[in-house]
């Protein structure tokens, strides 16, 4: 379950990057991002069906939040690529949108 969440959050961040590049501004919400043709993002937790949290901050800064069943260990050799390190419970990740060339 956490591995899937860990794959979906980077996908959401990548979608933010695409929209930042296209529009020069952060998207308003996950709901608006999901409406963009070709975006194909998961906006809800695969187990609880609760919406992932997204907040646009200043400039290119945004935040994504999810609730995890367990924590990750930076030393885990088989950790899935792109799986963000986190503790158990609600965790938020701050990112800067990046322009895609």
N, C-alpha and C positions, 0 to 999 in steps of 0.2 A: 504494500500500500504506500509506504513512504517512498519507495523507489519510483513509483508512478508520479507521486507528487513532485519528486525531485526532477523528473523529466518534464513535467508540465510547466513548472515555474520558469525554467530557462526558455521554454517555448513562448511563454507570455512576454518575457523580457525581450526576446527576439522580435516579437510582433510590435512591441513598443518602439524598438529601433527602426523597424520598417516604416511605421507611421510617422515617427520623428523625422526620418529622412524625406518622406513624401510631403509632409505638411509643414515641417519646421516648428512643430509644437507637439506637446505630449497629448495623447488621447484623453478625453474627458473621463472615460470609465471603461471597465471591462465589457459592459454591455454594448457600448458603441464600437469597441474593437471587434467584438464577435460579429457585428453587422457588416464589417468590411469584407467585400468579396475576396476570396482566396486566403483570408487570414487563418482560418481553420484552427482556432485555439480552443483549448479546454478551459472553461471559466469556473468550473465547479469541482470540488473535492470528489474523487472517485468513490469514496466510501460514504461520507456524510451528505453529499450533494449540496453542502454549503458553498456559497460563492467564495472563490479566492478573493482576497482583499487587494485592491490597487488604489494608490493615491498618487496623484501628480503633485510634485513639490515645486520648488523654485527652479527656473531655468530648465535644464535637461534632467533634473533629479526626480526620481520616482521611487515608490516603495511597493513591494509585493509581500503579502503575508499569507501563511498557511498554518494549519495545525498538524503536527507530526506525532506519530505514536511513540517513536523512540528517537534517540539522538544518533548522530554520525560520529565516526572517529576518523580523524585526518590520516591515520596510519592504515586504514582499511585498504588492502591492495586491490580488492575487486570492486571498489566503489564505482558506480556507474559514472561515465563521463558527464560533466555538467551538473552533477548532483551537489547542491550547495550544502556546506557543512552547517549543522544545526543541532540544537538540543531538542528534547521532547517537549511537546506543548506548542503553543502559538509562537511562531517565529516570524519576524519581519526582516526583509532584506532590502537595503537601500542600494540603488543602482543609478548610474548616469546613462541616459540614452546615448547611443553611438550612431553616427551617420554611417550608412552602408553605401559603399561605392560600387 
